[in-house]
Structures are given as structure tokens and as C-alpha cells.
Amino acid sequence: MKKVVVYGMNILSKMLYYDSLGNENFEIACFAVDADHMRGRSQMLGLPLVCMDEIQVLYPPDKYDMVALFDGYDCIRDREKKYLDAKNKGYTLRNYISSKADAPPNISMGDNNIVIGQSHIGIEGVMGNNNLIRQNVYLGHGFKLGDNNVITAGCSIGGDCEFKNNCYIGLGSTIVNNTRIEEETLVGAGCVVIRNTEPYSKNVGNPGRIIAYHKEEGMVMSVHE
């Protein structure tokens, strides 16, 4: 099996590195980063740190796979851009499900999906592409995840929930059974979602309520707001 290039130099990259140690099916060869983030560095965690402008020459896609690992904390739409940047270079984008996660062996999924340890992934679920599930998430049975979603640590999500694309679910949130999370929904930390959300909405509180929208073209969807 091919070794993996990790596109991203962030805390998630470090988490993935430590989580994957000893996993014979997922061996990281190097980390890659955009040119403006190199800052004179040549290593990360003892592995080579390579500029994305040079990655196809030094670690060609016929010999290495890749994961694009960005959490979208400052702008959720950046996740899709980085994912497409990696894919357009010709790499196979790998999925990673931690051996420390509780997950069924036959999840239906696209590519570049990352599940960190101590999470429970329910049966009969479907994932699209480029989804990130952090530690200690409970994701109930029959879920449907679209593309480019982030579910952060400690979230509890009931069965048969559906997520569209580019959603960000904040720390420790709760989503009840049979709920639909619409396109580019932001759910703030600790929010309790008891009904379907609206597209491009920012939701906070218990029970969850909409405090703003962010539909304008090119607008940064910041989770700091």
C-alpha cells in the first residue's frame, strides 16, 4: 500500500500523525504545505516538510497517496478549496478511520474522510467526500453526510440525521434524531439542535436558534462570530 502525503501543517496534522502510529495500512511519508507557510522549515515531527509547488516531483502521485487535512475553523469554504487543490494534482485522496474509533467495517464513503479516535460511527451511514470527524463524537445510525463537513469533538448526533455540504458543528453540540442540517450551516459550541436548520444559518443556544446568515458570495464564514 502506498505511503501518504499529509497536506496541512496544523494541530490536526499532528493528531493524525500520533493517531496513525503503528497502523501498517497508513504510513505518513511527509507533510506538505503551501509556499507562504514554509517559513524556512524543512521538517515536521521528524518527517520532511515539502512545499506543495514541488510535491509532485518529490513525492509523485503514482507512488504516494494524499490526505488534505484542514478544519475550516477560520473559513469553512477553504476546506473544499484545499481538497480540490490536492485532487487536481493527480493524487488519490485516502480515507482514514482510526483503529481507536468504533466504526462498522463497511461504511459507504467517498474520499478524504478522516475519523479520529474515540468516536462512534453508527451502522448504515453514508459519507460523501472530505468530511472530518473529531474525537469523542457519537454519530448515530443511518446518517447521511454530504461533502466538506466538520464535526468537532464531543458532539452527540442522533440516528438518521442528514448533513448537506460545508457544515461546521461546534464543540459538544447535540443534534436530535431525524434532523436535517442544511447547506453551510454553522452550529455553535454546545448548541442543542431540535429542528431542521436553514441554509447558510448560524445557530446557537439551547434550544438552537438562528442568529445570522452568511449567504453572500465569497463571504468568509467565520466560526468566531
Residue pairs with C-beta under 8 A, 6 or more apart in sequence:
1 25
2 63
2 64
2 65
2 92
3 27
3 28
3 29
3 64
3 65
4 26
4 27
4 28
4 29
4 64
4 65
4 66
4 67
4 94
5 28
5 29
5 30
5 31
5 32
5 50
5 55
5 59
5 64
5 65
5 66
5 67
5 91
6 13
6 16
6 17
6 28
6 30
6 31
6 32
6 66
6 67
6 69
7 31
7 32
7 33
7 52
7 66
7 67
7 68
7 69
7 82
7 85
7 86
8 31
8 32
8 33
8 68
8 69
8 70
8 82
9 31
9 33
9 37
9 44
9 49
10 69
10 70
10 71
12 69
12 70
12 71
12 114
12 132
13 31
13 44
13 69
14 45
15 116
16 28
16 67
16 69
16 96
16 114
16 116
17 28
17 45
17 47
19 98
19 100
19 116
19 117
20 26
20 27
20 28
20 96
20 98
23 99
26 94
26 96
28 47
29 47
29 48
29 59
29 64
30 47
30 48
30 49
30 50
30 58
30 59
31 44
31 45
31 47
31 48
31 49
31 50
32 49
32 50
32 51
32 52
32 55
32 59
32 66
33 49
33 50
33 51
33 52
34 51
34 52
35 51
35 52
35 53
38 49
38 51
41 49
42 48
42 49
43 49
50 58
50 59
52 85
52 89
55 89
56 89
56 90
61 89
61 90
61 91
61 92
64 91
65 91
65 92
65 93
65 94
66 86
66 89
66 91
66 92
66 93
66 94
67 86
67 93
67 94
67 96
67 112
67 114
68 79
68 82
68 83
68 85
68 86
68 93
68 112
68 130
69 114
69 132
70 78
70 79
70 82
71 79
71 132
71 150
71 152
72 78
72 79
72 148
72 150
72 168
72 223
73 223
74 220
74 222
74 223
74 224
75 220
75 221
75 222
76 148
76 150
76 166
76 167
76 168
76 184
76 186
76 221
76 223
77 166
77 220
77 221
79 130
79 132
79 148
79 150
79 166
80 130
80 147
80 148
80 166
83 93
83 112
83 129
83 130
83 148
86 93
86 112
87 93
92 111
93 111
93 112
93 129
93 130
94 111
94 112
95 109
95 111
95 112
95 113
95 114
96 113
96 114
96 115
97 103
97 107
97 113
97 115
97 121
98 115
98 116
98 117
98 118
98 119
99 117
100 117
100 118
101 115
101 116
101 117
101 118
101 119
101 120
101 121
102 119
102 120
102 121
103 115
103 119
103 120
103 121
104 121
104 122
104 123
104 125
107 121
107 125
107 126
107 127
108 125
108 126
108 127
109 126
109 127
109 128
110 127
110 128
110 129
110 130
110 147
111 129
111 130
112 129
112 130
113 127
113 129
113 130
113 131
113 132
113 133
114 131
114 132
114 133
115 121
115 133
116 133
116 134
116 135
117 135
118 135
118 136
119 133
119 134
119 135
119 136
119 137
119 138
119 139
120 137
120 138
120 139
121 133
121 139
122 139
122 140
122 141
122 142
122 143
122 159
123 141
123 142
124 141
124 142
125 139
125 141
125 142
125 143
125 144
125 145
126 143
126 144
126 145
127 145
128 145
128 146
128 147
128 165
129 147
129 148
130 147
130 148
131 145
131 147
131 148
131 149
131 150
131 151
132 149
132 150
132 151
133 139
133 151
134 150
134 151
134 152
134 153
134 154
134 155
135 153
135 154
136 153
136 154
137 151
137 152
137 153
137 154
137 155
137 156
137 157
138 155
138 156
138 157
139 151
139 155
139 157
140 157
140 158
140 159
140 160
140 161
140 177
141 159
141 160
142 159
142 160
143 157
143 159
143 160
143 161
143 162
143 163
144 161
144 162
144 163
145 163
146 163
146 164
146 165
146 167
147 165
147 166
148 165
148 166
149 163
149 165
149 166
149 167
149 168
149 169
150 167
150 168
150 169
151 157
151 169
152 168
152 169
152 170
152 171
152 173
152 189
153 171
153 172
154 171
154 172
155 169
155 171
155 172
155 173
155 174
155 175
156 173
156 174
156 175
157 169
157 174
157 175
158 175
158 176
158 177
158 178
158 179
159 177
159 178
160 177
160 178
161 175
161 177
161 178
161 179
161 180
161 181
162 179
162 180
162 181
163 181
164 180
164 181
164 182
164 183
164 184
164 185
164 199
165 183
165 184
166 183
166 184
166 221
167 181
167 182
167 183
167 184
167 185
167 186
167 187
168 185
168 186
168 187
168 221
168 223
169 175
169 181
169 187
170 186
170 187
170 188
170 189
170 190
170 191
170 223
171 189
171 190
172 189
172 190
173 187
173 188
173 189
173 190
173 191
173 192
173 193
174 191
174 192
174 193
175 181
175 187
175 193
176 192
176 193
176 194
179 193
179 194
179 195
179 196
179 197
180 196
180 197
181 187
181 193
181 196
181 197
182 196
182 197
182 198
182 199
182 200
182 201
183 199
183 200
184 199
184 200
184 214
184 215
184 221
185 197
185 198
185 199
185 200
185 201
185 203
186 201
186 202
186 203
186 214
186 221
186 223
187 193
187 197
187 203
187 208
188 202
188 203
188 204
188 205
188 223
190 206
191 203
191 204
191 205
191 206
191 208
192 205
192 206
192 207
192 208
193 203
193 207
193 208
194 207
194 208
195 207
195 208
197 203
197 208
197 210
198 210
198 213
199 215
200 213
200 214
200 215
201 210
201 212
201 213
202 210
202 211
202 212
202 213
202 214
202 225
203 209
203 210
203 211
204 211
212 225
214 221
